[in-house]
Amino acid sequence: MTSLFEEVPVSIDGDIPTTRVEVKVNGERRAAEIEPRLLLAHLLRNGFKLTGTHTGCDTTNCGACTVLLDGEPVKSCTVFAVQANGHEVTTVEGLASSEQLHPVQEGFKDEHGLQCGFCTPGMMLSAVALLNENDNPTEDEVRWALSGNLCRCTGYQNIVKAVIWAGAKMRGEA
Amino acid sequence: MYPSRFQYEAPTTLAEAIAILAANDDAKVLAGGQSLIPMMKLRFASPATLVDINNIPGLDFHGADADGTYRIGALCRHAHLEKSTTLAEHQPLLASCAPLVADPIVRTRGTFVGSVCHADPQGDWASCMVALDGSITAVGPNGKRSIPVKEFVAGPFTTVLAKDEIAIEGVIAPAKGTRAGGYLKLERRVGDFATAGVAIALDMSGGVVTNAGIGLTGVGAQTVDAADAAAALIGSSLDPDAIEQAATLAAEVSKPRSDHRGSASYKRHIVSTFVTRILGNVQRAEMQVA
């Protein structure tokens, strides 16, 4: 085996133990034969080619790799892919439908919530998790909910505005 | 970064998990993984076998028994405690600590019991459990045993758990009177290790302290039990003299090291300030009730 993962069907040679996982990613059932040490971030990016999930610090600090696991935000660099077996994962690619952006994506566009864009997928998934629980958060609540996601460009002001905009949109007020 | 290779086991019963631990010399329990996985990625830890307990039912709980004993199960996440509607009523110290653990994303995954088992001198929950004189229930091949947290931690990142034992819950005894207290932590940014943290648990009866415990985070090679400072509070009504004495004793017993987060004397000052602040808050709340 040359890499840590291969999408199935594939024959694994050698005696490195692998495990089959089935994960529902953005509503679609995906399967892979993986080494248990493969991180969820790498299964998504390299295995499933969903490169919207970014790996930033790789040390559980920056939150760029945030995805939703059964609706809860997790840092996908700090979850083994094998732990997602039988669960549902939402990545940034799963937010928009073919015609319609997610309100959070619209908000980031409308309120200039990004500059370089590297932290944006993680920011948006944390925001989606917050708004799914509370679609009318205060500025403090937004800042609190996003405090595990680091942005080095914006100074956060427009990110916070974008999330508040998205909340209004989700309530039908924007 | 990839961890070293390991054998992954995902048992669905505790008995199965214990059997796997017993059969493997270098096995580690995986609950939330928010400390273990980063350590494995940095190869500070390279267990040969990981026993993932996330598929074992019945470990995701927290709440009070009829007699007021409070139990937190091994799969209770920090976020569950943060969002709990009953925690503040029974355990104000834990309720004030929950939102300060790590960051919101880590809190959805990391567990209370896992954090205590990790035995990091920077762990917030361990300080709370020291202050509350809580215990850990461990299950092994020969059944259950209860281990007081003050004896549970053998040193930094080391506990007295046997290799075939699993910590299944944290247990806190009922209050003698009304439980009060709080947690304060100074951190440079959300998710950073504490510069210093203070956990205070008090039982109050008629405005008088009947029981007290103080645990200190990040100011020693392991969680500091400021027992003398806590003893100085018992029998007092949190008058300024008692508070000052407790603050002084807590600062004295802390053993911080100077580092990029601050000098040792600065950290001692923070300990003293936080003790004063938490006790002042409790005292003011008591005045409002009375």
HADDOCK unambig.tbl for C-alpha pairs under 7 A between the chains (distance, minus, plus):
assign (segid A and resid 36 and name CA) (segid B and resid 8 and name CA) 6.10 0.50 0.50
assign (segid A and resid 37 and name CA) (segid B and resid 2 and name CA) 6.87 0.50 0.50
assign (segid A and resid 37 and name CA) (segid B and resid 3 and name CA) 6.20 0.50 0.50
assign (segid A and resid 37 and name CA) (segid B and resid 5 and name CA) 6.11 0.50 0.50
assign (segid A and resid 37 and name CA) (segid B and resid 6 and name CA) 6.86 0.50 0.50
assign (segid A and resid 58 and name CA) (segid B and resid 1 and name CA) 6.97 0.50 0.50
assign (segid A and resid 59 and name CA) (segid B and resid 38 and name CA) 6.16 0.50 0.50
assign (segid A and resid 72 and name CA) (segid B and resid 108 and name CA) 6.73 0.50 0.50
assign (segid A and resid 73 and name CA) (segid B and resid 105 and name CA) 5.68 0.50 0.50
assign (segid A and resid 73 and name CA) (segid B and resid 108 and name CA) 6.88 0.50 0.50
assign (segid A and resid 74 and name CA) (segid B and resid 105 and name CA) 5.42 0.50 0.50
assign (segid A and resid 74 and name CA) (segid B and resid 106 and name CA) 6.70 0.50 0.50
assign (segid A and resid 74 and name CA) (segid B and resid 108 and name CA) 6.80 0.50 0.50
assign (segid A and resid 74 and name CA) (segid B and resid 109 and name CA) 6.80 0.50 0.50
assign (segid A and resid 75 and name CA) (segid B and resid 105 and name CA) 6.62 0.50 0.50
assign (segid A and resid 78 and name CA) (segid B and resid 34 and name CA) 6.46 0.50 0.50
assign (segid A and resid 78 and name CA) (segid B and resid 37 and name CA) 5.93 0.50 0.50
assign (segid A and resid 78 and name CA) (segid B and resid 38 and name CA) 6.69 0.50 0.50
assign (segid A and resid 145 and name CA) (segid B and resid 104 and name CA) 6.19 0.50 0.50
assign (segid A and resid 147 and name CA) (segid B and resid 103 and name CA) 6.45 0.50 0.50
assign (segid A and resid 147 and name CA) (segid B and resid 104 and name CA) 6.79 0.50 0.50
assign (segid A and resid 147 and name CA) (segid B and resid 190 and name CA) 6.39 0.50 0.50
assign (segid A and resid 148 and name CA) (segid B and resid 103 and name CA) 4.92 0.50 0.50
assign (segid A and resid 148 and name CA) (segid B and resid 104 and name CA) 5.73 0.50 0.50
assign (segid A and resid 148 and name CA) (segid B and resid 105 and name CA) 5.92 0.50 0.50
assign (segid A and resid 148 and name CA) (segid B and resid 190 and name CA) 7.00 0.50 0.50
